[in-house]
């Protein structure tokens, strides 16, 4: 049986969140907290990279929240961003379910684990590891007025045909 395909494209964000989740588990953090931390730190880094910095309203504390007291976290373990708790349920919704649980469990998480065990850094795998993972095709019904792409946009050929019809009329 072939490996399942992801439901959506795999982002660097997904790879980083899982990579950090696994690092935290290796350091002894329980899986639920590691998921929340992986998601939180991926969002903090993404916000910095894309210029949103402190606009996300990250938790108080030192660099990436490492020096933060647990009492400033929700239930002593969850970081927050924009007043949203970054926990295991949010990780599952924003990372796991987005790509599909079967793909996550059978392909994605094991591939990240294997790369980490081989001593590869996130930077070394962030693009190469996801290169071959293509989302499963989206099935759409063709409309009478023209074809649509997987994203639901009318194709250039369909637009051209429609213009030709209008000119002829």
Secondary structure, DSSP 8 states (H G I E B T S, - for coil): ------SS---HHHHHHHHHHHHHHHTT--HHHHHHHHHHHHHHHHHHHTT-GGGG---SSSGGGTT--GGGSBTTTBEEETTEEE-HHHHIIIIIHHH-HHHIIIIIHHHHHHHHHTT--HHHHTTGGGTT----------BTTB-B-TTS-B-HHHHHHHHHHHHH-
